[in-house]
Amino acid sequence: MENQPAPSTSIKRISREVLRSIFPNRSSVRSVGNEERNARRDGVPMTRIELQEPIPEGEEFAEIHEEHFPGFIFGISLLQIILFYSVPIITMTVIFGYDPHRRHELWRYFTWTLVHSDYAHLWDSLEVQIVLGVLTEIENGWHRTAVVYLSSVLGGALFTSVLDSNEYELGSGAGIYGIIFSHLSTLIMNWNVMKRKFVMLFLIVFHIGKDILLTSYVELVEKQPHVSRKIRKYE
């Protein structure tokens, strides 16, 4: 009499097929840890876990994909909004902005990301911060996202203090660019297996290009009065 598969094994196989049909873009859902625990419980020595079925092409990682709630990005974005609408910009800048003449106040190396100059500055930053930050935190968790974001904010303040010791800083641009480049590195390393990669690449390139154009335009506008005064001087 042929050995029939156990009912529990058949149920597990059917449930895996149902999950694959519902989530076709997700990695193969297999509880490798459970197989290892069951083998150890039965006293079977195992140096390598043998899967009962081959991994389909493009699904190199046979593990359960865990998603995380983006609490850090939502929390810091909400805090930036509340502070902007409840505290005057002058007060925020004096208390939290990066001041090169108050470098001994160490909190300023981190809190300048909470200060924004106007509505456009705030919502333009939040647009990218929420879109890319949420995707990053869902994949990597709040603690990794917080480390990348805050270390980028600290690095931005230190970088500015070295290049221009008289420059004041405010805004969440440094933290956003930390998330952007961490997302870009993930995109490059997982290019062959990542879904919607061209959409993500377009969002990254679009934001960087927009920042470059806006910065160049602002610098040109700021220099125009000086150029006009020099022209009038020689008329």
Buried (B, 14 or more C-beta within 10 A) or exposed (E): EEEEEEEEEEEBEEEBEEBBEEEEEBBBBBBEEEBEEEBEEEEEEEEEEEEEEEEEEEBEEBEBEEEBEBEBBBEBBEEBBEBBEEBEBEEBBEBBBBBBEEBEEEEBBBBBBBBBBEEEBBEBBBEBBBBBBBBBBBBBBBEBBBBBBBBBBBBBBEEBBEEEEEEBBBBBBBBBBBBBBBBBEBBEEEEEEBEEBEEBBEBBEEBBEEBEEEEEEEEEEEEEEEEEEEEEEEE
